[in-house]
Amino acid sequence: MTSRELTGFLPLDDRHGTDAQWSRRLSDMAWRIGFGAIGWPWLLASLSGGRKADKRALLDDLGLAHDALPHLGSWKADVGFLRHIVREIARLRPAHVVELGAGASSLVAARALQLHGGGQLHSFDQHGGFVDATRQWLSDHGLSVDIRHAPLTQDSSDWPGRWYALDGVPEQIDLIIIDGPPWSVHPLVRGAADSLFARLSPQGVVLLDDAARPGERLVARRWRKRWPHIDFRLVKDGTKGTLVGRRRDISVPVANDNDRGRTWRHVQRAAGIAALIGAGWIARGELGEFPQAAQASSFLDEAAASRRAGLLRQAMASQVESATLNPQEIEAATGIVLPDLPRDWRITDVQLFPTSDSPAIAMSLETPRGEHLSFFADRAETPAEAKPLIERRAADVVAYWEVGTMAYALTGQAAPARIMELAGSVAPAG
C-alpha cells in the first residue's frame, strides 16, 4: 500500500510484541486512551487532507499530474504540511533532507528537491512492504530516493514509545520532516526526533506534522526548553497544523534533560493527563499553544519593528514609498490575505517586511482625522481571536486579532479605546 491508495483512519498495524514488556505496553495503552479522549477532534479533522483546489495548485507548482496524489487525509500529510515542505526546500535548497514516515510527503519532497537544487531525500518508515511499494511508486514518477525500512525496535532514553532503528542518517541535515511514528504508538513518540537536532546545519529547519494535536503540543513545549537555539512556531494553515523550527544561534548551549529527572517527568506527564481530562480539554478550537505570551510577543515585536521601519522610510527622502495596493497580487505571491480597509483611509505605503518564516505585509495608513497608523499582516499564532486584543509597545498602542490562519495588528499612538475603535472597523465583528 502506498499513498496513491485510500487508507483507513488508523495507521497500519506494526505490532512488535516479542521484545515489549507488558508494563510498558499497558502504560502506552493508557496514554493512548487518555489522549484519544481529549484529542478526538484533531483526529477527526485529520480525515480531511485539504481542499482539492489547493492540492491541484500544489501539484501544478511541482509539475505533477493531478492524479499523482489521489488520496490525502487519514494518517497522511495534508496539503498545508506538503506546502511547507515545498516552500522550505525552495528556500533552503538543501543537500540532505531526512524524512521520518514515508508516503505523500516523500513524493512531494523528492520532486521539490529535483526542481530546487537536486539534494538527496533520506526517508525512513517502519513498514517494510510500504517502503518497497513507495520506492516503486516514486520510481514511476522518475524520482530517486534513499528510502529505508526502519522498524520501531529502539527505545529512547528521554521519550516514551518505540523509536526507529535508523541507519545511514547523514552527519549534517538541512531539513527534518517528521510525519511519524503514528500517535497510536504513543502520543509523545515523535518527541524522540530531537535525537537528530544536533545534526541540523546552520539555518536548518524542522517540520513536524499534526502539530495542533495535544500530544505534539506537549512535545513542542519540551523541545522549546531543550533546544533554545531553535525557534519553534506553530502554523495552523492546514487541517492538522505544522510546527516549524528554525535553527539560529548555535553558540547557545542545549539544556537537555538528564536521567535523574526521568521519574519526576513521568509523574508530571501522568498529572498532566489527569488535569487535561478533568478540565474538559476537548474542544478543538479552544486549545491554544502553551507559551501564548511568547507567541504574541514575537508577532507584536515584528509589527512594532515594521512600524519603526515605515516611519524611518517616510523620514528619508531617498527611500521611495509605494502606495499601490493589489491584494490579489499579494495573496498570489505570499499567501497573505488582506482585509478590506475603510474607503476613507489613505494608504501612504505598502511594503514586504521580512520575518523568520516568510515575508509579511506592512502598510502605513492615515485616517480622515489625520491619525497615522501602521497595519501589519502575517501568518502567525497568537492568543487573539476575531475580537482584537490590546498591547503596548513603548509609546505605541497595538490592537491585534486573527482571522483563520492570518494575524493582523493595527498600531498607533492614540488612546487604547480609539485604537480599538479603529481596529473594529477592519476586524470582523466577533
C-alpha positions in Angstrom: 0.0 0.0 0.0 1.3 3.4 -0.9 -0.1 6.9 -0.7 -1.7 6.5 -4.1 -4.2 4.2 -2.3 -7.1 5.1 0.0 -6.2 4.4 3.6 -8.2 3.9 6.8 -8.4 6.2 9.8 -5.9 4.3 11.9 -2.2 3.7 11.0 -1.0 0.4 9.6 -0.6 -2.3 12.2 3.0 -2.5 13.5 3.0 -4.8 16.5 6.3 -5.8 17.9 5.4 -7.9 20.9 8.5 -10.1 21.1 10.6 -7.6 23.0 7.9 -5.4 24.5 7.3 -5.6 28.2 3.7 -5.8 29.4 4.1 -2.9 31.8 5.3 -0.6 29.1 2.6 -1.8 26.7 -0.1 -1.1 29.3 1.4 2.3 30.1 1.4 3.2 26.4 -2.2 2.0 26.1 -3.2 4.2 29.0 -1.7 7.2 27.3 -3.4 6.4 24.0 -6.8 6.1 25.8 -6.2 9.3 27.7 -5.2 11.3 24.6 -7.8 9.7 22.5 -10.4 11.1 24.9 -9.1 14.6 24.6 -7.7 14.5 21.1 -10.6 13.0 19.1 -11.5 16.4 17.4 -8.0 16.6 15.9 -8.1 13.0 14.8 -11.5 13.7 13.1 -10.0 16.8 11.4 -7.2 14.7 10.1 -9.6 12.8 7.9 -9.5 15.8 5.6 -6.4 16.2 3.5 -7.3 19.7 2.5 -9.2 21.4 -0.4 -8.9 19.7 -3.7 -8.3 23.0 -5.4 -5.2 23.5 -3.1 -3.9 20.1 -3.9 -4.3 20.7 -7.6 -2.4 24.0 -7.2 0.4 22.3 -5.3 0.7 19.6 -8.0 0.7 22.3 -10.7 3.6 24.0 -9.0 5.5 20.8 -8.9 4.8 19.9 -12.5 2.9 16.7 -11.4 -0.3 15.3 -12.8 -3.4 15.9 -10.7 -3.8 12.2 -10.1 -0.3 11.9 -8.6 -1.8 12.2 -5.1 -5.3 10.8 -5.5 -5.9 10.4 -1.8 -4.8 12.6 1.2 -6.1 12.7 4.7 -6.3 9.9 7.3 -2.7 9.4 8.6 -1.1 11.0 5.6 0.2 14.6 5.3 -2.3 17.2 4.3 -1.9 19.9 1.7 -0.8 22.5 4.3 2.1 20.4 5.5 3.1 19.5 2.0 3.2 23.2 1.1 5.6 23.8 4.0 7.9 21.1 2.6 8.0 22.6 -0.9 8.4 26.2 0.5 11.4 25.2 2.7 13.1 23.2 0.0 12.7 26.0 -2.5 14.2 28.5 0.1 17.0 26.3 1.6 18.0 24.3 -1.5 19.1 21.6 1.0 21.8 19.0 0.3 20.3 16.5 2.7 16.6 16.1 3.8 15.7 13.4 6.4 12.1 12.3 6.5 10.5 10.2 9.3 7.4 8.5 7.9 7.2 7.9 4.2 4.3 8.4 1.8 2.8 11.5 0.2 5.5 13.7 1.7 8.1 11.6 0.0 6.8 12.2 -3.4 6.4 16.0 -2.8 9.8 16.4 -1.2 11.6 14.3 -3.8 10.0 16.3 -6.6 10.7 19.6 -4.9 14.4 18.6 -4.5 14.5 17.7 -8.2 13.3 21.2 -9.0 15.3 23.1 -6.4 19.0 22.2 -6.1 18.9 18.4 -6.6 19.6 17.4 -2.9 19.1 13.9 -1.5 16.0 12.7 0.4 16.7 10.1 3.1 13.3 8.6 4.1 12.6 6.1 6.8 9.4 4.1 7.6 8.6 1.2 9.9 6.7 -0.9 7.4 9.0 -2.9 5.1 6.3 -3.6 2.5 5.2 0.0 2.5 8.8 1.1 1.9 9.2 -1.2 -1.1 5.9 -0.1 -2.6 6.7 3.6 -2.1 10.1 3.2 -3.6 8.5 1.8 -6.8 5.8 4.5 -6.7 8.4 7.2 -6.7 10.4 5.5 -9.4 7.3 5.5 -11.5 7.5 9.3 -11.3 11.2 9.4 -12.2 12.3 10.1 -8.6 15.2 8.5 -6.8 15.1 8.4 -3.0 17.2 6.8 -0.3 14.2 5.1 1.4 14.8 2.5 4.1 13.0 0.2 6.3 13.4 1.4 9.9 11.4 -0.9 12.3 10.2 0.5 15.6 12.6 -1.5 17.8 14.6 1.2 19.6 14.0 2.8 23.0 14.6 6.5 23.6 16.2 7.4 27.0 14.1 10.6 27.0 10.8 9.8 25.3 8.2 7.1 25.6 7.1 4.6 22.9 9.3 2.7 20.4 11.6 4.6 18.0 13.0 3.9 14.6 16.1 1.8 14.1 17.8 4.4 11.9 20.7 3.5 9.6 22.5 5.7 7.1 21.5 9.1 8.6 23.7 11.9 7.1 26.0 13.7 9.6 24.6 17.1 8.6 20.9 17.6 7.9 19.4 20.7 6.3 15.7 19.8 6.7 14.0 17.3 9.0 10.4 16.2 8.1 8.6 14.5 10.9 5.5 12.6 9.9 5.9 9.5 12.1 5.7 7.3 14.0 1.9 7.4 14.3 0.2 8.6 17.5 -1.1 5.1 18.2 2.5 4.1 19.2 2.4 6.8 21.9 1.0 10.4 21.9 4.5 11.8 22.6 6.6 9.4 20.5 7.6 12.0 17.9 9.5 13.8 20.6 12.4 11.4 20.0 13.0 13.0 16.7 15.1 15.5 18.6 17.9 12.9 18.6 18.6 14.3 15.2 18.5 18.0 16.1 22.2 18.1 16.9 22.9 17.3 13.2 21.0 20.3 11.9 23.1 22.6 9.7 23.2 26.3 10.4 19.8 27.7 9.4 18.5 24.2 9.3 14.7 23.6 9.6 12.4 21.1 11.4 8.9 20.5 10.2 6.5 18.5 12.5 3.2 17.4 11.1 0.0 17.1 13.2 1.4 19.8 15.4 -2.1 21.0 16.6 -2.7 17.7 18.4 -2.4 17.7 22.2 0.5 15.2 22.2 2.5 17.2 19.7 1.9 20.4 21.6 3.4 18.8 24.7 6.3 17.7 22.6 6.8 21.2 21.2 6.7 22.7 24.7 9.5 20.5 25.8 11.5 21.0 22.6 11.4 24.7 23.3 13.1 24.2 26.6 15.6 21.6 25.4 16.7 23.4 22.2 16.8 27.1 22.9 18.7 27.8 19.7 15.8 26.5 17.6 12.9 28.9 17.2 9.7 26.8 17.1 6.4 28.2 15.8 3.0 26.6 15.3 1.4 27.5 12.0 -2.2 26.5 11.5 -2.5 26.7 7.8 -3.7 23.2 7.2 -6.1 20.7 8.7 -3.6 19.4 11.3 -1.2 22.2 11.9 2.6 22.4 11.3 5.4 23.1 13.9 8.2 25.0 12.1 11.6 25.0 13.9 14.4 27.2 12.6 18.0 26.9 14.0 19.6 30.2 14.8 22.3 30.9 17.5 24.5 27.8 17.6 26.6 29.3 20.3 23.8 28.8 22.9 24.3 25.6 24.8 21.5 23.0 24.7 19.8 22.5 28.1 19.0 18.8 27.7 17.1 16.9 30.4 19.1 14.3 32.4 18.3 10.8 33.6 17.9 11.8 37.3 14.7 13.8 36.4 13.2 11.0 34.4 10.9 9.6 37.1 9.7 13.0 38.0 8.9 13.7 34.4 6.7 10.6 34.2 4.8 11.8 37.3 4.4 15.2 35.7 3.1 13.6 32.5 0.5 11.5 34.3 -0.6 14.5 36.3 -0.9 16.5 33.1 -3.2 13.9 31.5 -5.5 13.9 34.6 -5.6 17.7 34.6 -6.4 17.8 30.8 -9.2 15.3 31.1 -10.6 17.0 34.3 -10.6 20.4 32.6 -12.6 19.0 29.7 -9.8 19.9 27.2 -11.7 18.6 24.2 -13.0 21.5 22.1 -10.5 21.7 19.2 -10.6 25.4 18.8 -10.2 26.2 22.5 -6.7 24.7 22.8 -4.1 27.5 22.3 -0.3 26.9 22.1 1.2 26.7 25.6 3.5 29.7 25.6 0.9 32.1 24.3 2.6 35.2 25.7 5.7 34.3 23.7 3.7 33.9 20.5 2.0 37.3 20.9 5.3 38.8 21.8 7.0 37.6 18.6 4.2 38.8 16.3 3.9 42.1 18.1 7.6 42.7 18.1 7.6 42.2 14.3 4.6 44.5 14.0 6.4 47.2 16.1 9.6 46.7 14.0 7.7 47.2 10.8 6.2 50.4 12.1 9.6 51.8 13.0 10.9 50.9 9.6 7.9 52.6 7.9 8.4 55.8 9.9 12.1 55.8 9.2 11.5 55.3 5.5 9.0 58.2 5.4 11.6 60.4 7.0 14.2 59.7 4.3 13.8 61.5 1.0 15.9 58.8 -0.7 13.5 56.0 0.2 10.7 55.6 -2.3 7.3 54.8 -0.8 4.7 52.7 -2.6 1.1 53.5 -2.1 -0.1 51.0 -4.7 -2.1 48.1 -3.1 -3.0 45.0 -5.1 -4.4 42.4 -2.6 -4.8 39.7 -5.3 -1.2 40.0 -6.3 0.0 39.9 -2.7 -2.1 36.8 -1.9 -0.8 35.0 -5.0 2.8 35.8 -4.2 2.9 35.4 -0.4 -0.3 33.7 0.6 -1.2 36.6 2.8 -4.9 37.6 2.8 -5.5 41.3 3.4 -8.8 42.5 4.9 -10.9 45.3 3.3 -9.9 48.7 4.8 -12.3 51.6 5.2 -12.6 53.5 2.0 -11.8 56.9 3.6 -8.4 55.7 4.9 -5.5 56.8 2.8 -2.7 54.3 2.1 0.7 56.0 2.1 3.0 53.0 1.9 2.9 49.2 1.3 6.0 47.1 1.7 7.0 43.5 2.1 8.5 43.0 5.6 10.9 40.0 6.2 10.1 37.7 9.2 11.6 34.5 10.4 9.1 32.4 8.3 8.2 34.3 5.2 7.5 37.9 4.1 4.8 39.8 5.9 3.0 42.9 4.7 3.5 46.3 6.4 1.3 49.3 5.5 1.2 52.9 6.5 -2.2 54.5 6.8 -3.8 57.8 7.5 -7.4 58.3 8.8 -9.7 61.2 7.9 -8.7 62.7 11.3 -5.0 62.7 10.3 -4.1 59.8 12.6 -1.1 57.9 11.3 -1.4 54.2 11.7 0.6 51.1 10.8 -1.0 47.9 9.7 0.8 44.5 9.8 -0.3 41.2 8.3 1.3 37.8 8.7 0.6 34.1 9.1 1.0 33.7 12.9 -0.4 32.1 16.0 -1.4 34.4 18.8 -3.8 34.3 21.8 -6.2 36.6 20.0 -9.3 35.5 18.0 -11.5 37.6 15.8 -12.1 40.2 18.6 -9.0 42.4 18.9 -6.7 42.4 22.0 -4.7 45.4 23.1 -0.9 45.6 23.9 1.6 48.4 24.3 4.9 48.7 22.7 6.8 51.8 24.1 4.6 54.8 23.1 2.6 52.8 20.6 -0.7 51.0 21.2 -1.3 47.8 19.3 -4.6 46.1 18.6 -4.2 42.6 17.2 -6.5 39.8 16.1 -6.8 36.7 14.0 -8.9 35.5 11.0 -8.3 31.9 10.0 -4.6 31.4 9.6 -3.9 35.2 9.4 -2.9 37.6 12.2 -3.3 41.3 11.9 -2.0 44.3 14.0 -3.1 47.9 13.9 -0.6 50.3 15.7 -0.8 54.0 16.5 -0.3 56.5 19.3 -3.9 57.2 20.1 -5.7 56.2 23.2 -6.3 52.4 23.6 -10.1 53.0 23.2 -9.5 54.8 19.9 -7.2 52.2 18.6 -9.8 49.5 19.4 -12.4 51.6 17.6 -10.2 51.8 14.6 -9.4 48.1 14.7 -13.1 47.4 14.9 -13.6 49.0 11.5 -11.1 46.5 10.0 -11.6 43.3 12.1 -14.7 41.2 11.6 -17.4 41.6 14.2 -16.9 38.9 16.9 
